[in-house]
Amino acid sequence: MHSAGLLVARDVAWAVTDLRVDWADEDPVGELNALWARWEPELEGYVTRALQPDAAPSFGVPGDE
């Protein structure tokens, strides 16, 4: 096994998370776990940004000033 993926669905019409490790020689599931650990704290902010842009936290992208 060299790849792993995670798709997370919940009470909205789209997948709130779609993460992939396309190629890992040693431990694709471990790499996916590390990727999830970095992404998970940001998840709610991105869902809020999609549903209520004015209430969402700034992520430092153009137009957020």
PDB file of N, CA, C, O and CB in Angstrom:
ATOM      1  N   MET A   1       0.856  -1.174   0.000  1.00  0.00           N
ATOM      2  CA  MET A   1       0.000   0.000   0.000  1.00  0.00           C
ATOM      3  C   MET A   1       0.899   1.233   0.000  1.00  0.00           C
ATOM      4  O   MET A   1       1.835   1.337   0.793  1.00  0.00           O
ATOM      5  CB  MET A   1      -0.972   0.000   1.230  1.00  0.00           C
ATOM      6  N   HIS A   2       0.600   2.159  -0.897  1.00  0.00           N
ATOM      7  CA  HIS A   2       1.409   3.373  -1.006  1.00  0.00           C
ATOM      8  C   HIS A   2       0.588   4.650  -0.888  1.00  0.00           C
ATOM      9  O   HIS A   2       1.157   5.741  -0.873  1.00  0.00           O
ATOM     10  CB  HIS A   2       2.147   3.376  -2.315  1.00  0.00           C
ATOM     11  N   SER A   3      -0.716   4.543  -0.806  1.00  0.00           N
ATOM     12  CA  SER A   3      -1.543   5.742  -0.741  1.00  0.00           C
ATOM     13  C   SER A   3      -2.655   5.555   0.284  1.00  0.00           C
ATOM     14  O   SER A   3      -2.972   4.441   0.701  1.00  0.00           O
ATOM     15  CB  SER A   3      -2.135   6.073  -2.126  1.00  0.00           C
ATOM     16  N   ALA A   4      -3.234   6.686   0.674  1.00  0.00           N
ATOM     17  CA  ALA A   4      -4.337   6.663   1.640  1.00  0.00           C
ATOM     18  C   ALA A   4      -5.164   7.921   1.430  1.00  0.00           C
ATOM     19  O   ALA A   4      -4.653   8.923   0.929  1.00  0.00           O
ATOM     20  CB  ALA A   4      -3.812   6.571   3.122  1.00  0.00           C
ATOM     21  N   GLY A   5      -6.424   7.879   1.804  1.00  0.00           N
ATOM     22  CA  GLY A   5      -7.287   9.035   1.651  1.00  0.00           C
ATOM     23  C   GLY A   5      -8.323   9.100   2.754  1.00  0.00           C
ATOM     24  O   GLY A   5      -8.638   8.102   3.403  1.00  0.00           O
ATOM     25  N   LEU A   6      -8.846  10.304   2.949  1.00  0.00           N
ATOM     26  CA  LEU A   6      -9.864  10.536   3.969  1.00  0.00           C
ATOM     27  C   LEU A   6     -10.876  11.531   3.414  1.00  0.00           C
ATOM     28  O   LEU A   6     -10.514  12.641   3.026  1.00  0.00           O
ATOM     29  CB  LEU A   6      -9.227  11.062   5.302  1.00  0.00           C
ATOM     30  N   LEU A   7     -12.124  11.138   3.376  1.00  0.00           N
ATOM     31  CA  LEU A   7     -13.219  11.999   2.951  1.00  0.00           C
ATOM     32  C   LEU A   7     -14.179  12.093   4.124  1.00  0.00           C
ATOM     33  O   LEU A   7     -14.649  11.072   4.626  1.00  0.00           O
ATOM     34  CB  LEU A   7     -13.934  11.450   1.653  1.00  0.00           C
ATOM     35  N   VAL A   8     -14.475  13.316   4.568  1.00  0.00           N
ATOM     36  CA  VAL A   8     -15.338  13.522   5.725  1.00  0.00           C
ATOM     37  C   VAL A   8     -16.593  14.264   5.275  1.00  0.00           C
ATOM     38  O   VAL A   8     -16.510  15.333   4.670  1.00  0.00           O
ATOM     39  CB  VAL A   8     -14.595  14.310   6.850  1.00  0.00           C
ATOM     40  N   ALA A   9     -17.744  13.691   5.573  1.00  0.00           N
ATOM     41  CA  ALA A   9     -19.029  14.311   5.262  1.00  0.00           C
ATOM     42  C   ALA A   9     -19.761  14.608   6.563  1.00  0.00           C
ATOM     43  O   ALA A   9     -19.539  13.958   7.584  1.00  0.00           O
ATOM     44  CB  ALA A   9     -19.888  13.397   4.338  1.00  0.00           C
ATOM     45  N   ARG A  10     -20.622  15.585   6.503  1.00  0.00           N
ATOM     46  CA  ARG A  10     -21.474  15.883   7.658  1.00  0.00           C
ATOM     47  C   ARG A  10     -22.723  16.610   7.212  1.00  0.00           C
ATOM     48  O   ARG A  10     -23.210  16.319   6.119  1.00  0.00           O
ATOM     49  CB  ARG A  10     -20.715  16.722   8.700  1.00  0.00           C
ATOM     50  N   ASP A  11     -23.271  17.525   7.969  1.00  0.00           N
ATOM     51  CA  ASP A  11     -24.591  18.094   7.720  1.00  0.00           C
ATOM     52  C   ASP A  11     -24.636  19.199   6.671  1.00  0.00           C
ATOM     53  O   ASP A  11     -25.574  19.997   6.674  1.00  0.00           O
ATOM     54  CB  ASP A  11     -25.129  18.620   8.981  1.00  0.00           C
ATOM     55  N   VAL A  12     -23.676  19.272   5.792  1.00  0.00           N
ATOM     56  CA  VAL A  12     -23.706  20.219   4.675  1.00  0.00           C
ATOM     57  C   VAL A  12     -23.663  19.413   3.379  1.00  0.00           C
ATOM     58  O   VAL A  12     -23.451  18.201   3.405  1.00  0.00           O
ATOM     59  CB  VAL A  12     -22.508  21.244   4.751  1.00  0.00           C
ATOM     60  N   ALA A  13     -23.861  20.080   2.256  1.00  0.00           N
ATOM     61  CA  ALA A  13     -24.005  19.376   0.981  1.00  0.00           C
ATOM     62  C   ALA A  13     -22.689  18.974   0.321  1.00  0.00           C
ATOM     63  O   ALA A  13     -22.698  18.439  -0.788  1.00  0.00           O
ATOM     64  CB  ALA A  13     -24.771  20.226   0.040  1.00  0.00           C
ATOM     65  N   TRP A  14     -21.588  19.216   0.964  1.00  0.00           N
ATOM     66  CA  TRP A  14     -20.283  18.894   0.379  1.00  0.00           C
ATOM     67  C   TRP A  14     -19.414  18.196   1.404  1.00  0.00           C
ATOM     68  O   TRP A  14     -19.688  18.240   2.603  1.00  0.00           O
ATOM     69  CB  TRP A  14     -19.581  20.165  -0.139  1.00  0.00           C
ATOM     70  N   ALA A  15     -18.377  17.558   0.927  1.00  0.00           N
ATOM     71  CA  ALA A  15     -17.403  16.947   1.841  1.00  0.00           C
ATOM     72  C   ALA A  15     -16.611  18.064   2.511  1.00  0.00           C
ATOM     73  O   ALA A  15     -16.067  18.933   1.830  1.00  0.00           O
ATOM     74  CB  ALA A  15     -16.444  15.956   1.083  1.00  0.00           C
ATOM     75  N   VAL A  16     -16.544  18.048   3.823  1.00  0.00           N
ATOM     76  CA  VAL A  16     -15.832  19.115   4.535  1.00  0.00           C
ATOM     77  C   VAL A  16     -14.334  18.860   4.587  1.00  0.00           C
ATOM     78  O   VAL A  16     -13.560  19.761   4.908  1.00  0.00           O
ATOM     79  CB  VAL A  16     -16.375  19.260   5.947  1.00  0.00           C
ATOM     80  N   THR A  17     -13.927  17.651   4.277  1.00  0.00           N
ATOM     81  CA  THR A  17     -12.505  17.306   4.230  1.00  0.00           C
ATOM     82  C   THR A  17     -12.292  16.270   3.143  1.00  0.00           C
ATOM     83  O   THR A  17     -13.048  15.305   3.029  1.00  0.00           O
ATOM     84  CB  THR A  17     -12.001  16.775   5.608  1.00  0.00           C
ATOM     85  N   ASP A  18     -11.263  16.481   2.352  1.00  0.00           N
ATOM     86  CA  ASP A  18     -10.870  15.525   1.321  1.00  0.00           C
ATOM     87  C   ASP A  18      -9.342  15.544   1.284  1.00  0.00           C
ATOM     88  O   ASP A  18      -8.744  16.358   0.580  1.00  0.00           O
ATOM     89  CB  ASP A  18     -11.506  15.882  -0.099  1.00  0.00           C
ATOM     90  N   LEU A  19      -8.722  14.654   2.035  1.00  0.00           N
ATOM     91  CA  LEU A  19      -7.266  14.613   2.151  1.00  0.00           C
ATOM     92  C   LEU A  19      -6.727  13.359   1.482  1.00  0.00           C
ATOM     93  O   LEU A  19      -7.361  12.304   1.520  1.00  0.00           O
ATOM     94  CB  LEU A  19      -6.831  14.663   3.629  1.00  0.00           C
ATOM     95  N   ARG A  20      -5.543  13.479   0.864  1.00  0.00           N
ATOM     96  CA  ARG A  20      -4.936  12.332   0.191  1.00  0.00           C
ATOM     97  C   ARG A  20      -3.430  12.335   0.386  1.00  0.00           C
ATOM     98  O   ARG A  20      -2.786  13.383   0.435  1.00  0.00           O
ATOM     99  CB  ARG A  20      -5.276  12.338  -1.305  1.00  0.00           C
ATOM    100  N   VAL A  21      -2.901  11.156   0.493  1.00  0.00           N
ATOM    101  CA  VAL A  21      -1.466  10.904   0.364  1.00  0.00           C
ATOM    102  C   VAL A  21      -1.356  10.010  -0.861  1.00  0.00           C
ATOM    103  O   VAL A  21      -1.751   8.845  -0.821  1.00  0.00           O
ATOM    104  CB  VAL A  21      -0.822  10.228   1.685  1.00  0.00           C
ATOM    105  N   ASP A  22      -0.823  10.551  -1.943  1.00  0.00           N
ATOM    106  CA  ASP A  22      -0.814   9.817  -3.205  1.00  0.00           C
ATOM    107  C   ASP A  22       0.287   8.770  -3.286  1.00  0.00           C
ATOM    108  O   ASP A  22       0.116   7.745  -3.946  1.00  0.00           O
ATOM    109  CB  ASP A  22      -0.668  10.775  -4.344  1.00  0.00           C
ATOM    110  N   TRP A  23       1.414   9.011  -2.624  1.00  0.00           N
ATOM    111  CA  TRP A  23       2.488   8.014  -2.665  1.00  0.00           C
ATOM    112  C   TRP A  23       3.364   8.193  -1.438  1.00  0.00           C
ATOM    113  O   TRP A  23       3.895   9.276  -1.193  1.00  0.00           O
ATOM    114  CB  TRP A  23       3.332   8.140  -3.972  1.00  0.00           C
ATOM    115  N   ALA A  24       3.511   7.136  -0.680  1.00  0.00           N
ATOM    116  CA  ALA A  24       4.418   7.117   0.466  1.00  0.00           C
ATOM    117  C   ALA A  24       5.066   5.740   0.498  1.00  0.00           C
ATOM    118  O   ALA A  24       4.372   4.724   0.511  1.00  0.00           O
ATOM    119  CB  ALA A  24       3.665   7.436   1.820  1.00  0.00           C
ATOM    120  N   ASP A  25       6.383   5.708   0.512  1.00  0.00           N
ATOM    121  CA  ASP A  25       7.083   4.426   0.499  1.00  0.00           C
ATOM    122  C   ASP A  25       6.913   3.650   1.802  1.00  0.00           C
ATOM    123  O   ASP A  25       6.844   2.421   1.783  1.00  0.00           O
ATOM    124  CB  ASP A  25       8.551   4.647   0.232  1.00  0.00           C
ATOM    125  N   GLU A  26       6.846   4.347   2.923  1.00  0.00           N
ATOM    126  CA  GLU A  26       6.859   3.666   4.220  1.00  0.00           C
ATOM    127  C   GLU A  26       5.478   3.540   4.881  1.00  0.00           C
ATOM    128  O   GLU A  26       5.033   2.433   5.184  1.00  0.00           O
ATOM    129  CB  GLU A  26       7.779   4.396   5.148  1.00  0.00           C
ATOM    130  N   ASP A  27       4.805   4.674   5.102  1.00  0.00           N
ATOM    131  CA  ASP A  27       3.613   4.656   5.958  1.00  0.00           C
ATOM    132  C   ASP A  27       2.578   5.679   5.495  1.00  0.00           C
ATOM    133  O   ASP A  27       2.469   6.746   6.098  1.00  0.00           O
ATOM    134  CB  ASP A  27       4.002   4.931   7.417  1.00  0.00           C
ATOM    135  N   PRO A  28       1.815   5.384   4.441  1.00  0.00           N
ATOM    136  CA  PRO A  28       0.841   6.368   3.962  1.00  0.00           C
ATOM    137  C   PRO A  28      -0.245   6.690   4.989  1.00  0.00           C
ATOM    138  O   PRO A  28      -0.712   7.828   5.047  1.00  0.00           O
ATOM    139  CB  PRO A  28       0.197   5.866   2.695  1.00  0.00           C
ATOM    140  N   VAL A  29      -0.649   5.726   5.788  1.00  0.00           N
ATOM    141  CA  VAL A  29      -1.669   5.993   6.804  1.00  0.00           C
ATOM    142  C   VAL A  29      -1.104   6.916   7.881  1.00  0.00           C
ATOM    143  O   VAL A  29      -1.807   7.811   8.351  1.00  0.00           O
ATOM    144  CB  VAL A  29      -2.174   4.672   7.435  1.00  0.00           C
ATOM    145  N   GLY A  30       0.139   6.717   8.275  1.00  0.00           N
ATOM    146  CA  GLY A  30       0.781   7.613   9.235  1.00  0.00           C
ATOM    147  C   GLY A  30       0.910   9.025   8.691  1.00  0.00           C
ATOM    148  O   GLY A  30       0.692   9.996   9.415  1.00  0.00           O
ATOM    149  N   GLU A  31       1.266   9.142   7.407  1.00  0.00           N
ATOM    150  CA  GLU A  31       1.355  10.467   6.790  1.00  0.00           C
ATOM    151  C   GLU A  31      -0.014  11.125   6.702  1.00  0.00           C
ATOM    152  O   GLU A  31      -0.135  12.335   6.898  1.00  0.00           O
ATOM    153  CB  GLU A  31       1.978  10.368   5.397  1.00  0.00           C
ATOM    154  N   LEU A  32      -1.052  10.335   6.406  1.00  0.00           N
ATOM    155  CA  LEU A  32      -2.411  10.874   6.374  1.00  0.00           C
ATOM    156  C   LEU A  32      -2.826  11.327   7.773  1.00  0.00           C
ATOM    157  O   LEU A  32      -3.476  12.363   7.916  1.00  0.00           O
ATOM    158  CB  LEU A  32      -3.405   9.821   5.827  1.00  0.00           C
ATOM    159  N   ASN A  33      -2.468  10.579   8.787  1.00  0.00           N
ATOM    160  CA  ASN A  33      -2.765  10.970  10.160  1.00  0.00           C
ATOM    161  C   ASN A  33      -2.100  12.299  10.508  1.00  0.00           C
ATOM    162  O   ASN A  33      -2.716  13.152  11.148  1.00  0.00           O
ATOM    163  CB  ASN A  33      -2.309   9.881  11.134  1.00  0.00           C
ATOM    164  N   ALA A  34      -0.856  12.478  10.092  1.00  0.00           N
ATOM    165  CA  ALA A  34      -0.148  13.738  10.339  1.00  0.00           C
ATOM    166  C   ALA A  34      -0.813  14.890   9.575  1.00  0.00           C
ATOM    167  O   ALA A  34      -0.927  15.999  10.098  1.00  0.00           O
ATOM    168  CB  ALA A  34       1.340  13.611   9.929  1.00  0.00           C
ATOM    169  N   LEU A  35      -1.245  14.627   8.349  1.00  0.00           N
ATOM    170  CA  LEU A  35      -1.940  15.642   7.563  1.00  0.00           C
ATOM    171  C   LEU A  35      -3.253  16.034   8.232  1.00  0.00           C
ATOM    172  O   LEU A  35      -3.582  17.218   8.304  1.00  0.00           O
ATOM    173  CB  LEU A  35      -2.200  15.135   6.137  1.00  0.00           C
ATOM    174  N   TRP A  36      -3.998  15.058   8.718  1.00  0.00           N
ATOM    175  CA  TRP A  36      -5.247  15.331   9.441  1.00  0.00           C
ATOM    176  C   TRP A  36      -4.972  16.169  10.689  1.00  0.00           C
ATOM    177  O   TRP A  36      -5.724  17.098  10.984  1.00  0.00           O
ATOM    178  CB  TRP A  36      -5.952  14.008   9.831  1.00  0.00           C
ATOM    179  N   ALA A  37      -3.917  15.858  11.415  1.00  0.00           N
ATOM    180  CA  ALA A  37      -3.580  16.610  12.630  1.00  0.00           C
ATOM    181  C   ALA A  37      -3.321  18.079  12.317  1.00  0.00           C
ATOM    182  O   ALA A  37      -3.637  18.947  13.131  1.00  0.00           O
ATOM    183  CB  ALA A  37      -2.351  15.998  13.315  1.00  0.00           C
ATOM    184  N   ARG A  38      -2.750  18.369  11.150  1.00  0.00           N
ATOM    185  CA  ARG A  38      -2.518  19.767  10.752  1.00  0.00           C
ATOM    186  C   ARG A  38      -3.804  20.423  10.255  1.00  0.00           C
ATOM    187  O   ARG A  38      -4.004  21.619  10.469  1.00  0.00           O
ATOM    188  CB  ARG A  38      -1.440  19.840   9.658  1.00  0.00           C
ATOM    189  N   TRP A  39      -4.666  19.672   9.605  1.00  0.00           N
ATOM    190  CA  TRP A  39      -5.881  20.225   9.000  1.00  0.00           C
ATOM    191  C   TRP A  39      -7.025  20.384   9.994  1.00  0.00           C
ATOM    192  O   TRP A  39      -7.746  21.380   9.940  1.00  0.00           O
ATOM    193  CB  TRP A  39      -6.330  19.345   7.863  1.00  0.00           C
ATOM    194  N   GLU A  40      -7.202  19.446  10.881  1.00  0.00           N
ATOM    195  CA  GLU A  40      -8.377  19.399  11.758  1.00  0.00           C
ATOM    196  C   GLU A  40      -8.619  20.687  12.541  1.00  0.00           C
ATOM    197  O   GLU A  40      -9.776  21.089  12.661  1.00  0.00           O
ATOM    198  CB  GLU A  40      -8.234  18.263  12.721  1.00  0.00           C
ATOM    199  N   PRO A  41      -7.596  21.364  13.083  1.00  0.00           N
ATOM    200  CA  PRO A  41      -7.865  22.622  13.794  1.00  0.00           C
ATOM    201  C   PRO A  41      -8.430  23.728  12.892  1.00  0.00           C
ATOM    202  O   PRO A  41      -9.036  24.671  13.402  1.00  0.00           O
ATOM    203  CB  PRO A  41      -6.593  23.113  14.446  1.00  0.00           C
ATOM    204  N   GLU A  42      -8.251  23.641  11.588  1.00  0.00           N
ATOM    205  CA  GLU A  42      -8.737  24.651  10.651  1.00  0.00           C
ATOM    206  C   GLU A  42     -10.131  24.343  10.098  1.00  0.00           C
ATOM    207  O   GLU A  42     -10.775  25.214   9.514  1.00  0.00           O
ATOM    208  CB  GLU A  42      -7.766  24.789   9.510  1.00  0.00           C
ATOM    209  N   LEU A  43     -10.582  23.133  10.277  1.00  0.00           N
ATOM    210  CA  LEU A  43     -11.808  22.648   9.645  1.00  0.00           C
ATOM    211  C   LEU A  43     -13.011  23.545   9.894  1.00  0.00           C
ATOM    212  O   LEU A  43     -13.670  23.959   8.940  1.00  0.00           O
ATOM    213  CB  LEU A  43     -12.113  21.268  10.133  1.00  0.00           C
ATOM    214  N   GLU A  44     -13.308  23.850  11.125  1.00  0.00           N
ATOM    215  CA  GLU A  44     -14.512  24.639  11.431  1.00  0.00           C
ATOM    216  C   GLU A  44     -14.451  26.022  10.811  1.00  0.00           C
ATOM    217  O   GLU A  44     -15.472  26.536  10.354  1.00  0.00           O
ATOM    218  CB  GLU A  44     -14.697  24.763  12.939  1.00  0.00           C
ATOM    219  N   GLY A  45     -13.283  26.633  10.786  1.00  0.00           N
ATOM    220  CA  GLY A  45     -13.143  27.945  10.167  1.00  0.00           C
ATOM    221  C   GLY A  45     -13.481  27.920   8.691  1.00  0.00           C
ATOM    222  O   GLY A  45     -14.126  28.843   8.192  1.00  0.00           O
ATOM    223  N   TYR A  46     -13.060  26.884   7.980  1.00  0.00           N
ATOM    224  CA  TYR A  46     -13.362  26.787   6.560  1.00  0.00           C
ATOM    225  C   TYR A  46     -14.837  26.483   6.309  1.00  0.00           C
ATOM    226  O   TYR A  46     -15.408  26.977   5.337  1.00  0.00           O
ATOM    227  CB  TYR A  46     -12.500  25.719   5.920  1.00  0.00           C
ATOM    228  N   VAL A  47     -15.453  25.693   7.155  1.00  0.00           N
ATOM    229  CA  VAL A  47     -16.896  25.448   7.020  1.00  0.00           C
ATOM    230  C   VAL A  47     -17.644  26.754   7.273  1.00  0.00           C
ATOM    231  O   VAL A  47     -18.562  27.092   6.525  1.00  0.00           O
ATOM    232  CB  VAL A  47     -17.377  24.331   8.011  1.00  0.00           C
ATOM    233  N   THR A  48     -17.271  27.479   8.300  1.00  0.00           N
ATOM    234  CA  THR A  48     -17.898  28.775   8.581  1.00  0.00           C
ATOM    235  C   THR A  48     -17.713  29.723   7.413  1.00  0.00           C
ATOM    236  O   THR A  48     -18.647  30.431   7.036  1.00  0.00           O
ATOM    237  CB  THR A  48     -17.316  29.394   9.857  1.00  0.00           C
ATOM    238  N   ARG A  49     -16.511  29.747   6.832  1.00  0.00           N
ATOM    239  CA  ARG A  49     -16.236  30.619   5.687  1.00  0.00           C
ATOM    240  C   ARG A  49     -17.171  30.302   4.517  1.00  0.00           C
ATOM    241  O   ARG A  49     -17.606  31.216   3.817  1.00  0.00           O
ATOM    242  CB  ARG A  49     -14.768  30.476   5.245  1.00  0.00           C
ATOM    243  N   ALA A  50     -17.483  29.037   4.297  1.00  0.00           N
ATOM    244  CA  ALA A  50     -18.376  28.652   3.205  1.00  0.00           C
ATOM    245  C   ALA A  50     -19.824  29.034   3.505  1.00  0.00           C
ATOM    246  O   ALA A  50     -20.552  29.457   2.607  1.00  0.00           O
ATOM    247  CB  ALA A  50     -18.276  27.149   2.945  1.00  0.00           C
ATOM    248  N   LEU A  51     -20.242  28.886   4.757  1.00  0.00           N
ATOM    249  CA  LEU A  51     -21.632  29.130   5.120  1.00  0.00           C
ATOM    250  C   LEU A  51     -21.920  30.591   5.451  1.00  0.00           C
ATOM    251  O   LEU A  51     -22.971  31.115   5.084  1.00  0.00           O
ATOM    252  CB  LEU A  51     -22.004  28.271   6.291  1.00  0.00           C
ATOM    253  N   GLN A  52     -20.995  31.249   6.141  1.00  0.00           N
ATOM    254  CA  GLN A  52     -21.171  32.632   6.586  1.00  0.00           C
ATOM    255  C   GLN A  52     -19.840  33.373   6.418  1.00  0.00           C
ATOM    256  O   GLN A  52     -19.115  33.546   7.398  1.00  0.00           O
ATOM    257  CB  GLN A  52     -21.663  32.691   8.078  1.00  0.00           C
ATOM    258  N   PRO A  53     -19.507  33.806   5.222  1.00  0.00           N
ATOM    259  CA  PRO A  53     -18.197  34.421   4.984  1.00  0.00           C
ATOM    260  C   PRO A  53     -17.877  35.594   5.911  1.00  0.00           C
ATOM    261  O   PRO A  53     -16.724  35.775   6.301  1.00  0.00           O
ATOM    262  CB  PRO A  53     -18.121  34.887   3.567  1.00  0.00           C
ATOM    263  N   ASP A  54     -18.881  36.388   6.264  1.00  0.00           N
ATOM    264  CA  ASP A  54     -18.627  37.544   7.131  1.00  0.00           C
ATOM    265  C   ASP A  54     -18.264  37.142   8.553  1.00  0.00           C
ATOM    266  O   ASP A  54     -17.638  37.924   9.268  1.00  0.00           O
ATOM    267  CB  ASP A  54     -19.839  38.444   7.159  1.00  0.00           C
ATOM    268  N   ALA A  55     -18.642  35.946   8.976  1.00  0.00           N
ATOM    269  CA  ALA A  55     -18.375  35.486  10.337  1.00  0.00           C
ATOM    270  C   ALA A  55     -17.120  34.630  10.432  1.00  0.00           C
ATOM    271  O   ALA A  55     -16.732  34.210  11.522  1.00  0.00           O
ATOM    272  CB  ALA A  55     -19.555  34.707  10.856  1.00  0.00           C
ATOM    273  N   ALA A  56     -16.492  34.373   9.305  1.00  0.00           N
ATOM    274  CA  ALA A  56     -15.357  33.448   9.279  1.00  0.00           C
ATOM    275  C   ALA A  56     -14.068  34.123   9.713  1.00  0.00           C
ATOM    276  O   ALA A  56     -13.903  35.330   9.534  1.00  0.00           O
ATOM    277  CB  ALA A  56     -15.185  32.863   7.889  1.00  0.00           C
ATOM    278  N   PRO A  57     -13.153  33.345  10.283  1.00  0.00           N
ATOM    279  CA  PRO A  57     -11.847  33.898  10.627  1.00  0.00           C
ATOM    280  C   PRO A  57     -11.053  34.217   9.365  1.00  0.00           C
ATOM    281  O   PRO A  57     -11.283  33.632   8.307  1.00  0.00           O
ATOM    282  CB  PRO A  57     -11.065  32.919  11.517  1.00  0.00           C
ATOM    283  N   SER A  58     -10.132  35.137   9.492  1.00  0.00           N
ATOM    284  CA  SER A  58      -9.262  35.480   8.377  1.00  0.00           C
ATOM    285  C   SER A  58      -8.164  34.426   8.262  1.00  0.00           C
ATOM    286  O   SER A  58      -7.590  34.007   9.267  1.00  0.00           O
ATOM    287  CB  SER A  58      -8.655  36.901   8.559  1.00  0.00           C
ATOM    288  N   PHE A  59      -7.880  34.009   7.057  1.00  0.00           N
ATOM    289  CA  PHE A  59      -6.812  33.049   6.816  1.00  0.00           C
ATOM    290  C   PHE A  59      -5.645  33.702   6.092  1.00  0.00           C
ATOM    291  O   PHE A  59      -4.759  33.010   5.591  1.00  0.00           O
ATOM    292  CB  PHE A  59      -7.333  31.864   6.012  1.00  0.00           C
ATOM    293  N   GLY A  60      -5.636  35.039   6.033  1.00  0.00           N
ATOM    294  CA  GLY A  60      -4.530  35.743   5.405  1.00  0.00           C
ATOM    295  C   GLY A  60      -4.567  35.735   3.892  1.00  0.00           C
ATOM    296  O   GLY A  60      -3.538  35.923   3.243  1.00  0.00           O
ATOM    297  N   VAL A  61      -5.738  35.519   3.322  1.00  0.00           N
ATOM    298  CA  VAL A  61      -5.853  35.518   1.866  1.00  0.00           C
ATOM    299  C   VAL A  61      -6.271  36.902   1.379  1.00  0.00           C
ATOM    300  O   VAL A  61      -6.890  37.657   2.129  1.00  0.00           O
ATOM    301  CB  VAL A  61      -6.865  34.448   1.394  1.00  0.00           C
ATOM    302  N   PRO A  62      -5.941  37.246   0.133  1.00  0.00           N
ATOM    303  CA  PRO A  62      -6.355  38.557  -0.401  1.00  0.00           C
ATOM    304  C   PRO A  62      -7.862  38.762  -0.270  1.00  0.00           C
ATOM    305  O   PRO A  62      -8.652  37.855  -0.531  1.00  0.00           O
ATOM    306  CB  PRO A  62      -5.940  38.689  -1.877  1.00  0.00           C
ATOM    307  N   GLY A  63      -8.236  39.944   0.131  1.00  0.00           N
ATOM    308  CA  GLY A  63      -9.644  40.270   0.314  1.00  0.00           C
ATOM    309  C   GLY A  63     -10.126  40.129   1.742  1.00  0.00           C
ATOM    310  O   GLY A  63     -11.255  40.512   2.048  1.00  0.00           O
ATOM    311  N   ASP A  64      -9.292  39.585   2.630  1.00  0.00           N
ATOM    312  CA  ASP A  64      -9.681  39.419   4.032  1.00  0.00           C
ATOM    313  C   ASP A  64      -9.389  40.639   4.888  1.00  0.00           C
ATOM    314  O   ASP A  64      -9.706  40.651   6.078  1.00  0.00           O
ATOM    315  CB  ASP A  64      -8.981  38.232   4.614  1.00  0.00           C
ATOM    316  N   GLU A  65      -8.795  41.652   4.307  1.00  0.00           N
ATOM    317  CA  GLU A  65      -8.427  42.827   5.106  1.00  0.00           C
ATOM    318  C   GLU A  65      -9.652  43.529   5.625  1.00  0.00           C
ATOM    319  O   GLU A  65      -9.537  44.539   6.318  1.00  0.00           O
ATOM    320  CB  GLU A  65      -7.583  43.797   4.290  1.00  0.00           C
TER     321      GLU A  65
END
